[in-house]
Every structure is written in structure tokens, then in C-alpha cells.
Amino acid sequence: MTSKKEMDRVCGMWIETEEAPFTSFYKDETYYFCAEECKVKFDLNPAYYMVGVEGRKP
Ligand SMILES: [Zn+2]
């Protein structure tokens, strides 16, 4: 058994893709979120979250 994990780019949490409650599709990639709040933030400004958690300005 293998499980795939993807990072929730908004809050930085790791999400089990099979159990992800919220997803978004952006530029041919699926992104996973822990909560609707994270998905909404991503959908409003996906380019901002593409930078990654580390490189983002506060
Ligand atoms: Zn989140």
C-alpha cells in the first residue's frame, strides 16, 4: 500500500491525496487543501502560492 502526499501550498500542511477534502486545478496540476479556506485563498491568487512556502514574502 502506498499513499501519496502533496503539500497544501497555502498552510504548508501535508495532505493525503486520496483523503483531500478540497482540491483545485491550476495549469494542468491538481493542488490539495486541508480546508475550504485554503482552497479559496489559492483560487484567488494561485500565482502567489506557486512560489512555494519558503520563497514567499510575509
Ligand atoms: Zn491548509
N, CA, C, O and the ligand as a Tripos MOL2 file, in Angstrom:
@<TRIPOS>MOLECULE
protein
  233   231    59     0     0
PROTEIN
NO_CHARGES

@<TRIPOS>ATOM
      1 N           0.8440   -1.2050    0.0000 N.3       1 MET1
      2 CA          0.0000    0.0000    0.0000 C.3       1 MET1
      3 C           0.8760    1.2500    0.0000 C.2       1 MET1
      4 O           1.7940    1.3920    0.8080 O.2       1 MET1
      5 N           0.5780    2.1060   -0.8880 N.am      2 THR2
      6 CA          1.2890    3.3800   -0.9070 C.3       2 THR2
      7 C           0.2760    4.5110   -0.8430 C.2       2 THR2
      8 O          -0.8160    4.4290   -1.4060 O.2       2 THR2
      9 N           0.6610    5.5550   -0.1530 N.am      3 SER3
     10 CA         -0.1950    6.7300   -0.1410 C.3       3 SER3
     11 C           0.6340    7.8990   -0.6330 C.2       3 SER3
     12 O           1.8240    8.0130   -0.3410 O.2       3 SER3
     13 N          -0.0130    8.7470   -1.3700 N.am      4 LYS4
     14 CA          0.6770    9.8820   -1.9560 C.3       4 LYS4
     15 C           0.3290   11.1220   -1.1460 C.2       4 LYS4
     16 O          -0.8210   11.3520   -0.7740 O.2       4 LYS4
     17 N           1.3600   11.9040   -0.8900 N.am      5 LYS5
     18 CA          1.1130   13.1300   -0.1440 C.3       5 LYS5
     19 C           1.5310   14.3420   -0.9640 C.2       5 LYS5
     20 O           2.5550   14.3350   -1.6480 O.2       5 LYS5
     21 N           0.7360   15.3480   -0.8800 N.am      6 GLU6
     22 CA          1.0390   16.6170   -1.5390 C.3       6 GLU6
     23 C           0.9170   17.7260   -0.5110 C.2       6 GLU6
     24 O           0.1350   17.6410    0.4350 O.2       6 GLU6
     25 N           1.7070   18.7670   -0.7190 N.am      7 MET7
     26 CA          1.6410   19.8690    0.2320 C.3       7 MET7
     27 C           0.4790   20.8110   -0.0860 C.2       7 MET7
     28 O           0.2450   21.1930   -1.2330 O.2       7 MET7
     29 N          -0.2150   21.1570    0.9470 N.am      8 ASP8
     30 CA         -1.1860   22.2480    0.8850 C.3       8 ASP8
     31 C          -0.3510   23.5210    0.8100 C.2       8 ASP8
     32 O           0.3000   23.9030    1.7830 O.2       8 ASP8
     33 N          -0.3740   24.1660   -0.3360 N.am      9 ARG9
     34 CA          0.5430   25.2900   -0.5550 C.3       9 ARG9
     35 C           0.1580   26.5380    0.2120 C.2       9 ARG9
     36 O           0.9470   27.4780    0.3110 O.2       9 ARG9
     37 N          -1.0090   26.5540    0.7380 N.am     10 VAL10
     38 CA         -1.4300   27.7390    1.4790 C.3      10 VAL10
     39 C          -0.9120   27.6840    2.9160 C.2      10 VAL10
     40 O          -0.3210   28.6530    3.3920 O.2      10 VAL10
     41 N          -1.1230   26.5740    3.6070 N.am     11 CYS11
     42 CA         -0.7190   26.4950    5.0060 C.3      11 CYS11
     43 C           0.5130   25.6100    5.2190 C.2      11 CYS11
     44 O           1.0760   25.5840    6.3140 O.2      11 CYS11
     45 N           0.9330   24.8810    4.1700 N.am     12 GLY12
     46 CA          2.1470   24.0870    4.2820 C.3      12 GLY12
     47 C           1.9550   22.7000    4.8690 C.2      12 GLY12
     48 O           2.9250   21.9730    5.0800 O.2      12 GLY12
     49 N           0.7210   22.3320    5.1300 N.am     13 MET13
     50 CA          0.4070   21.0160    5.6810 C.3      13 MET13
     51 C           0.4820   19.9570    4.5900 C.2      13 MET13
     52 O           0.1700   20.2250    3.4300 O.2      13 MET13
     53 N           0.9070   18.7230    4.9790 N.am     14 TRP14
     54 CA          0.9200   17.6260    4.0050 C.3      14 TRP14
     55 C          -0.4260   16.9350    4.0020 C.2      14 TRP14
     56 O          -0.9800   16.6120    5.0520 O.2      14 TRP14
     57 N          -0.9460   16.7130    2.7990 N.am     15 ILE15
     58 CA         -2.2820   16.1610    2.6250 C.3      15 ILE15
     59 C          -2.1840   14.8080    1.9280 C.2      15 ILE15
     60 O          -1.4750   14.6690    0.9310 O.2      15 ILE15
     61 N          -2.8880   13.8220    2.4470 N.am     16 GLU16
     62 CA         -3.0480   12.5550    1.7290 C.3      16 GLU16
     63 C          -3.9730   12.8220    0.5480 C.2      16 GLU16
     64 O          -5.1230   13.2190    0.7290 O.2      16 GLU16
     65 N          -3.4660   12.6020   -0.6570 N.am     17 THR17
     66 CA         -4.2590   12.9990   -1.8240 C.3      17 THR17
     67 C          -5.6020   12.2760   -1.8810 C.2      17 THR17
     68 O          -6.6000   12.8470   -2.3210 O.2      17 THR17
     69 N          -5.6240   11.0250   -1.4380 N.am     18 GLU18
     70 CA         -6.8840   10.2690   -1.5040 C.3      18 GLU18
     71 C          -7.9190   10.7810   -0.5040 C.2      18 GLU18
     72 O          -9.1190   10.5560   -0.6640 O.2      18 GLU18
     73 N          -7.4450   11.4590    0.5100 N.am     19 GLU19
     74 CA         -8.3640   11.9360    1.5420 C.3      19 GLU19
     75 C          -8.5400   13.4520    1.5140 C.2      19 GLU19
     76 O          -9.1930   14.0230    2.3870 O.2      19 GLU19
     77 N          -7.9550   14.0960    0.5090 N.am     20 ALA20
     78 CA         -8.0130   15.5530    0.4580 C.3      20 ALA20
     79 C          -9.4480   16.0480    0.3760 C.2      20 ALA20
     80 O         -10.1750   15.6820   -0.5470 O.2      20 ALA20
     81 N          -9.8590   16.8640    1.3140 N.am     21 PRO21
     82 CA        -11.2360   17.3560    1.3050 C.3      21 PRO21
     83 C         -11.4840   18.4100    0.2200 C.2      21 PRO21
     84 O         -12.6070   18.5770   -0.2560 O.2      21 PRO21
     85 N         -10.4080   19.1220   -0.1620 N.am     22 PHE22
     86 CA        -10.5780   20.1800   -1.1590 C.3      22 PHE22
     87 C          -9.4220   20.1390   -2.1490 C.2      22 PHE22
     88 O          -8.2650   19.9560   -1.7720 O.2      22 PHE22
     89 N          -9.7590   20.3120   -3.4210 N.am     23 THR23
     90 CA         -8.7350   20.3400   -4.4600 C.3      23 THR23
     91 C          -9.0060   21.4980   -5.4140 C.2      23 THR23
     92 O         -10.1330   21.9720   -5.5550 O.2      23 THR23
     93 N          -7.9340   21.9290   -6.0580 N.am     24 SER24
     94 CA         -8.0450   22.9320   -7.1090 C.3      24 SER24
     95 C          -7.2270   22.4770   -8.2970 C.2      24 SER24
     96 O          -6.2400   21.7580   -8.1420 O.2      24 SER24
     97 N          -7.6300   22.8890   -9.4650 N.am     25 PHE25
     98 CA         -6.9140   22.5460  -10.6760 C.3      25 PHE25
     99 C          -6.3610   23.8370  -11.2670 C.2      25 PHE25
    100 O          -7.1030   24.7750  -11.5550 O.2      25 PHE25
    101 N          -5.0390   23.8650  -11.4400 N.am     26 TYR26
    102 CA         -4.4010   25.0750  -11.9480 C.3      26 TYR26
    103 C          -3.2460   24.6910  -12.8480 C.2      26 TYR26
    104 O          -2.3560   23.9470  -12.4350 O.2      26 TYR26
    105 N          -3.2490   25.1920  -14.0750 N.am     27 LYS27
    106 CA         -2.1880   24.9140  -15.0490 C.3      27 LYS27
    107 C          -1.8420   23.4290  -15.1290 C.2      27 LYS27
    108 O          -0.6860   23.0400  -14.9660 O.2      27 LYS27
    109 N          -2.8520   22.6140  -15.3810 N.am     28 ASP28
    110 CA         -2.6650   21.1730  -15.5770 C.3      28 ASP28
    111 C          -2.1610   20.4200  -14.3540 C.2      28 ASP28
    112 O          -1.7000   19.2850  -14.4710 O.2      28 ASP28
    113 N          -2.2450   21.0320  -13.1980 N.am     29 GLU29
    114 CA         -1.8490   20.3410  -11.9730 C.3      29 GLU29
    115 C          -2.9980   20.4060  -10.9730 C.2      29 GLU29
    116 O          -3.7510   21.3780  -10.9170 O.2      29 GLU29
    117 N          -3.1060   19.3430  -10.1910 N.am     30 THR30
    118 CA         -4.1000   19.3570   -9.1310 C.3      30 THR30
    119 C          -3.4080   19.7270   -7.8260 C.2      30 THR30
    120 O          -2.3250   19.2260   -7.5240 O.2      30 THR30
    121 N          -4.0260   20.5890   -7.0690 N.am     31 TYR31
    122 CA         -3.4920   21.0010   -5.7710 C.3      31 TYR31
    123 C          -4.4810   20.6150   -4.6890 C.2      31 TYR31
    124 O          -5.6950   20.6280   -4.8920 O.2      31 TYR31
    125 N          -3.9350   20.2750   -3.5420 N.am     32 TYR32
    126 CA         -4.7440   19.7080   -2.4610 C.3      32 TYR32
    127 C          -4.7340   20.6260   -1.2450 C.2      32 TYR32
    128 O          -3.7170   21.2330   -0.9100 O.2      32 TYR32
    129 N          -5.8750   20.7100   -0.6040 N.am     33 PHE33
    130 CA         -6.0020   21.6150    0.5320 C.3      33 PHE33
    131 C          -6.7080   20.9490    1.6950 C.2      33 PHE33
    132 O          -7.5640   20.0820    1.5200 O.2      33 PHE33
    133 N          -6.3230   21.3810    2.8920 N.am     34 CYS34
    134 CA         -6.8790   20.7980    4.1090 C.3      34 CYS34
    135 C          -8.2560   21.3600    4.4190 C.2      34 CYS34
    136 O          -9.0540   20.7230    5.1070 O.2      34 CYS34
    137 N          -8.5320   22.5480    3.9130 N.am     35 ALA35
    138 CA         -9.7750   23.2230    4.2830 C.3      35 ALA35
    139 C         -10.2360   24.1250    3.1490 C.2      35 ALA35
    140 O          -9.4560   24.5150    2.2800 O.2      35 ALA35
    141 N         -11.5000   24.4390    3.1800 N.am     36 GLU36
    142 CA        -12.0550   25.3150    2.1500 C.3      36 GLU36
    143 C         -11.3520   26.6660    2.1600 C.2      36 GLU36
    144 O         -11.1370   27.2730    1.1110 O.2      36 GLU36
    145 N         -10.9990   27.1300    3.3520 N.am     37 GLU37
    146 CA        -10.3240   28.4150    3.4900 C.3      37 GLU37
    147 C          -9.0270   28.4510    2.6730 C.2      37 GLU37
    148 O          -8.7240   29.4450    2.0150 O.2      37 GLU37
    149 N          -8.2740   27.3580    2.7260 N.am     38 CYS38
    150 CA         -7.0210   27.2920    1.9730 C.3      38 CYS38
    151 C          -7.2900   27.2640    0.4730 C.2      38 CYS38
    152 O          -6.6120   27.9400   -0.3010 O.2      38 CYS38
    153 N          -8.2790   26.4810    0.0720 N.am     39 LYS39
    154 CA         -8.6270   26.4150   -1.3500 C.3      39 LYS39
    155 C          -9.0510   27.7860   -1.8770 C.2      39 LYS39
    156 O          -8.6330   28.1980   -2.9590 O.2      39 LYS39
    157 N          -9.8690   28.4760   -1.1190 N.am     40 VAL40
    158 CA        -10.3580   29.7940   -1.5430 C.3      40 VAL40
    159 C          -9.1890   30.7590   -1.7020 C.2      40 VAL40
    160 O          -9.1270   31.5060   -2.6780 O.2      40 VAL40
    161 N          -8.2680   30.7460   -0.7500 N.am     41 LYS41
    162 CA         -7.1020   31.6340   -0.8390 C.3      41 LYS41
    163 C          -6.2880   31.3240   -2.0820 C.2      41 LYS41
    164 O          -5.8320   32.2270   -2.7830 O.2      41 LYS41
    165 N          -6.1110   30.0290   -2.3480 N.am     42 PHE42
    166 CA         -5.3450   29.6250   -3.5190 C.3      42 PHE42
    167 C          -6.0440   30.0690   -4.7980 C.2      42 PHE42
    168 O          -5.4120   30.6220   -5.6990 O.2      42 PHE42
    169 N          -7.3370   29.8280   -4.8740 N.am     43 ASP43
    170 CA         -8.0890   30.1830   -6.0740 C.3      43 ASP43
    171 C          -8.0660   31.6870   -6.3580 C.2      43 ASP43
    172 O          -8.1270   32.1040   -7.5140 O.2      43 ASP43
    173 N          -7.9810   32.4790   -5.3220 N.am     44 LEU44
    174 CA         -7.9550   33.9270   -5.5060 C.3      44 LEU44
    175 C          -6.6300   34.4080   -6.0880 C.2      44 LEU44
    176 O          -6.5870   35.4020   -6.8130 O.2      44 LEU44
    177 N          -5.5550   33.7020   -5.7690 N.am     45 ASN45
    178 CA         -4.2400   34.1650   -6.1970 C.3      45 ASN45
    179 C          -3.2670   32.9960   -6.3650 C.2      45 ASN45
    180 O          -2.2720   32.9080   -5.6460 O.2      45 ASN45
    181 N          -3.5540   32.0980   -7.3160 N.am     46 PRO46
    182 CA         -2.7280   30.8870   -7.4510 C.3      46 PRO46
    183 C          -1.2620   31.1860   -7.7400 C.2      46 PRO46
    184 O          -0.3840   30.4770   -7.2470 O.2      46 PRO46
    185 N          -0.9800   32.2170   -8.5270 N.am     47 ALA47
    186 CA          0.4030   32.5230   -8.8800 C.3      47 ALA47
    187 C           1.2400   32.8190   -7.6380 C.2      47 ALA47
    188 O           2.4200   32.4740   -7.5730 O.2      47 ALA47
    189 N           0.6270   33.4480   -6.6750 N.am     48 TYR48
    190 CA          1.3060   33.7830   -5.4250 C.3      48 TYR48
    191 C           1.7630   32.5190   -4.7030 C.2      48 TYR48
    192 O           2.8600   32.4730   -4.1470 O.2      48 TYR48
    193 N           0.9200   31.5060   -4.7180 N.am     49 TYR49
    194 CA          1.2360   30.2730   -3.9950 C.3      49 TYR49
    195 C           2.1460   29.3440   -4.7760 C.2      49 TYR49
    196 O           2.6430   28.3600   -4.2280 O.2      49 TYR49
    197 N           2.3710   29.6430   -6.0530 N.am     50 MET50
    198 CA          3.2950   28.8520   -6.8540 C.3      50 MET50
    199 C           4.7350   29.0730   -6.4110 C.2      50 MET50
    200 O           5.5950   28.2310   -6.6700 O.2      50 MET50
    201 N           5.0030   30.1600   -5.7690 N.am     51 VAL51
    202 CA          6.3620   30.4820   -5.3380 C.3      51 VAL51
    203 C           6.8520   29.4530   -4.3310 C.2      51 VAL51
    204 O           8.0510   29.1840   -4.2570 O.2      51 VAL51
    205 N           5.9650   28.8900   -3.5750 N.am     52 GLY52
    206 CA          6.3510   27.9420   -2.5410 C.3      52 GLY52
    207 C           6.3850   28.6280   -1.1890 C.2      52 GLY52
    208 O           6.5390   29.8450   -1.0860 O.2      52 GLY52
    209 N           6.2410   27.8310   -0.1790 N.am     53 VAL53
    210 CA          6.1290   28.3630    1.1690 C.3      53 VAL53
    211 C           7.4110   29.0950    1.5740 C.2      53 VAL53
    212 O           7.3560   30.1220    2.2510 O.2      53 VAL53
    213 N           8.5530   28.5700    1.1610 N.am     54 GLU54
    214 CA          9.8400   29.1160    1.6040 C.3      54 GLU54
    215 C          10.1160   30.4760    0.9960 C.2      54 GLU54
    216 O          10.5530   31.4040    1.6770 O.2      54 GLU54
    217 N           9.8460   30.5810   -0.3280 N.am     55 GLY55
    218 CA         10.2530   31.7930   -1.0250 C.3      55 GLY55
    219 C           9.2640   32.9350   -0.9270 C.2      55 GLY55
    220 O           9.4550   33.9860   -1.5390 O.2      55 GLY55
    221 N           8.2150   32.7310   -0.1630 N.am     56 ARG56
    222 CA          7.1620   33.7250   -0.1260 C.3      56 ARG56
    223 C           7.4650   34.8460    0.8530 C.2      56 ARG56
    224 O           8.0080   34.6250    1.9350 O.2      56 ARG56
    225 N           7.1080   36.0280    0.4530 N.am     57 LYS57
    226 CA          7.2790   37.1660    1.3660 C.3      57 LYS57
    227 C           6.1110   37.2130    2.3350 C.2      57 LYS57
    228 O           4.9870   36.8590    1.9810 O.2      57 LYS57
    229 N           6.3750   37.6460    3.5410 N.am     58 PRO58
    230 CA          5.3040   37.6950    4.5380 C.3      58 PRO58
    231 C           4.2330   38.7390    4.1970 C.2      58 PRO58
    232 O           3.2670   38.8990    4.9430 O.2      58 PRO58
    233 ZN         -4.4220   24.2420    4.5610 Zn       59 ZN59
@<TRIPOS>BOND
     1     1     2 1
     2     2     3 1
     3     3     4 2
     4     3     5 am
     5     5     6 1
     6     6     7 1
     7     7     8 2
     8     7     9 am
     9     9    10 1
    10    10    11 1
    11    11    12 2
    12    11    13 am
    13    13    14 1
    14    14    15 1
    15    15    16 2
    16    15    17 am
    17    17    18 1
    18    18    19 1
    19    19    20 2
    20    19    21 am
    21    21    22 1
    22    22    23 1
    23    23    24 2
    24    23    25 am
    25    25    26 1
    26    26    27 1
    27    27    28 2
    28    27    29 am
    29    29    30 1
    30    30    31 1
    31    31    32 2
    32    31    33 am
    33    33    34 1
    34    34    35 1
    35    35    36 2
    36    35    37 am
    37    37    38 1
    38    38    39 1
    39    39    40 2
    40    39    41 am
    41    41    42 1
    42    42    43 1
    43    43    44 2
    44    43    45 am
    45    45    46 1
    46    46    47 1
    47    47    48 2
    48    47    49 am
    49    49    50 1
    50    50    51 1
    51    51    52 2
    52    51    53 am
    53    53    54 1
    54    54    55 1
    55    55    56 2
    56    55    57 am
    57    57    58 1
    58    58    59 1
    59    59    60 2
    60    59    61 am
    61    61    62 1
    62    62    63 1
    63    63    64 2
    64    63    65 am
    65    65    66 1
    66    66    67 1
    67    67    68 2
    68    67    69 am
    69    69    70 1
    70    70    71 1
    71    71    72 2
    72    71    73 am
    73    73    74 1
    74    74    75 1
    75    75    76 2
    76    75    77 am
    77    77    78 1
    78    78    79 1
    79    79    80 2
    80    79    81 am
    81    81    82 1
    82    82    83 1
    83    83    84 2
    84    83    85 am
    85    85    86 1
    86    86    87 1
    87    87    88 2
    88    87    89 am
    89    89    90 1
    90    90    91 1
    91    91    92 2
    92    91    93 am
    93    93    94 1
    94    94    95 1
    95    95    96 2
    96    95    97 am
    97    97    98 1
    98    98    99 1
    99    99   100 2
   100    99   101 am
   101   101   102 1
   102   102   103 1
   103   103   104 2
   104   103   105 am
   105   105   106 1
   106   106   107 1
   107   107   108 2
   108   107   109 am
   109   109   110 1
   110   110   111 1
   111   111   112 2
   112   111   113 am
   113   113   114 1
   114   114   115 1
   115   115   116 2
   116   115   117 am
   117   117   118 1
   118   118   119 1
   119   119   120 2
   120   119   121 am
   121   121   122 1
   122   122   123 1
   123   123   124 2
   124   123   125 am
   125   125   126 1
   126   126   127 1
   127   127   128 2
   128   127   129 am
   129   129   130 1
   130   130   131 1
   131   131   132 2
   132   131   133 am
   133   133   134 1
   134   134   135 1
   135   135   136 2
   136   135   137 am
   137   137   138 1
   138   138   139 1
   139   139   140 2
   140   139   141 am
   141   141   142 1
   142   142   143 1
   143   143   144 2
   144   143   145 am
   145   145   146 1
   146   146   147 1
   147   147   148 2
   148   147   149 am
   149   149   150 1
   150   150   151 1
   151   151   152 2
   152   151   153 am
   153   153   154 1
   154   154   155 1
   155   155   156 2
   156   155   157 am
   157   157   158 1
   158   158   159 1
   159   159   160 2
   160   159   161 am
   161   161   162 1
   162   162   163 1
   163   163   164 2
   164   163   165 am
   165   165   166 1
   166   166   167 1
   167   167   168 2
   168   167   169 am
   169   169   170 1
   170   170   171 1
   171   171   172 2
   172   171   173 am
   173   173   174 1
   174   174   175 1
   175   175   176 2
   176   175   177 am
   177   177   178 1
   178   178   179 1
   179   179   180 2
   180   179   181 am
   181   181   182 1
   182   182   183 1
   183   183   184 2
   184   183   185 am
   185   185   186 1
   186   186   187 1
   187   187   188 2
   188   187   189 am
   189   189   190 1
   190   190   191 1
   191   191   192 2
   192   191   193 am
   193   193   194 1
   194   194   195 1
   195   195   196 2
   196   195   197 am
   197   197   198 1
   198   198   199 1
   199   199   200 2
   200   199   201 am
   201   201   202 1
   202   202   203 1
   203   203   204 2
   204   203   205 am
   205   205   206 1
   206   206   207 1
   207   207   208 2
   208   207   209 am
   209   209   210 1
   210   210   211 1
   211   211   212 2
   212   211   213 am
   213   213   214 1
   214   214   215 1
   215   215   216 2
   216   215   217 am
   217   217   218 1
   218   218   219 1
   219   219   220 2
   220   219   221 am
   221   221   222 1
   222   222   223 1
   223   223   224 2
   224   223   225 am
   225   225   226 1
   226   226   227 1
   227   227   228 2
   228   227   229 am
   229   229   230 1
   230   230   231 1
   231   231   232 2
@<TRIPOS>SUBSTRUCTURE
     1 MET1         2 RESIDUE 1 A MET
     2 THR2         6 RESIDUE 1 A THR
     3 SER3        10 RESIDUE 1 A SER
     4 LYS4        14 RESIDUE 1 A LYS
     5 LYS5        18 RESIDUE 1 A LYS
     6 GLU6        22 RESIDUE 1 A GLU
     7 MET7        26 RESIDUE 1 A MET
     8 ASP8        30 RESIDUE 1 A ASP
     9 ARG9        34 RESIDUE 1 A ARG
    10 VAL10       38 RESIDUE 1 A VAL
    11 CYS11       42 RESIDUE 1 A CYS
    12 GLY12       46 RESIDUE 1 A GLY
    13 MET13       50 RESIDUE 1 A MET
    14 TRP14       54 RESIDUE 1 A TRP
    15 ILE15       58 RESIDUE 1 A ILE
    16 GLU16       62 RESIDUE 1 A GLU
    17 THR17       66 RESIDUE 1 A THR
    18 GLU18       70 RESIDUE 1 A GLU
    19 GLU19       74 RESIDUE 1 A GLU
    20 ALA20       78 RESIDUE 1 A ALA
    21 PRO21       82 RESIDUE 1 A PRO
    22 PHE22       86 RESIDUE 1 A PHE
    23 THR23       90 RESIDUE 1 A THR
    24 SER24       94 RESIDUE 1 A SER
    25 PHE25       98 RESIDUE 1 A PHE
    26 TYR26      102 RESIDUE 1 A TYR
    27 LYS27      106 RESIDUE 1 A LYS
    28 ASP28      110 RESIDUE 1 A ASP
    29 GLU29      114 RESIDUE 1 A GLU
    30 THR30      118 RESIDUE 1 A THR
    31 TYR31      122 RESIDUE 1 A TYR
    32 TYR32      126 RESIDUE 1 A TYR
    33 PHE33      130 RESIDUE 1 A PHE
    34 CYS34      134 RESIDUE 1 A CYS
    35 ALA35      138 RESIDUE 1 A ALA
    36 GLU36      142 RESIDUE 1 A GLU
    37 GLU37      146 RESIDUE 1 A GLU
    38 CYS38      150 RESIDUE 1 A CYS
    39 LYS39      154 RESIDUE 1 A LYS
    40 VAL40      158 RESIDUE 1 A VAL
    41 LYS41      162 RESIDUE 1 A LYS
    42 PHE42      166 RESIDUE 1 A PHE
    43 ASP43      170 RESIDUE 1 A ASP
    44 LEU44      174 RESIDUE 1 A LEU
    45 ASN45      178 RESIDUE 1 A ASN
    46 PRO46      182 RESIDUE 1 A PRO
    47 ALA47      186 RESIDUE 1 A ALA
    48 TYR48      190 RESIDUE 1 A TYR
    49 TYR49      194 RESIDUE 1 A TYR
    50 MET50      198 RESIDUE 1 A MET
    51 VAL51      202 RESIDUE 1 A VAL
    52 GLY52      206 RESIDUE 1 A GLY
    53 VAL53      210 RESIDUE 1 A VAL
    54 GLU54      214 RESIDUE 1 A GLU
    55 GLY55      218 RESIDUE 1 A GLY
    56 ARG56      222 RESIDUE 1 A ARG
    57 LYS57      226 RESIDUE 1 A LYS
    58 PRO58      230 RESIDUE 1 A PRO
    59 ZN59       233 GROUP 0 **** ****
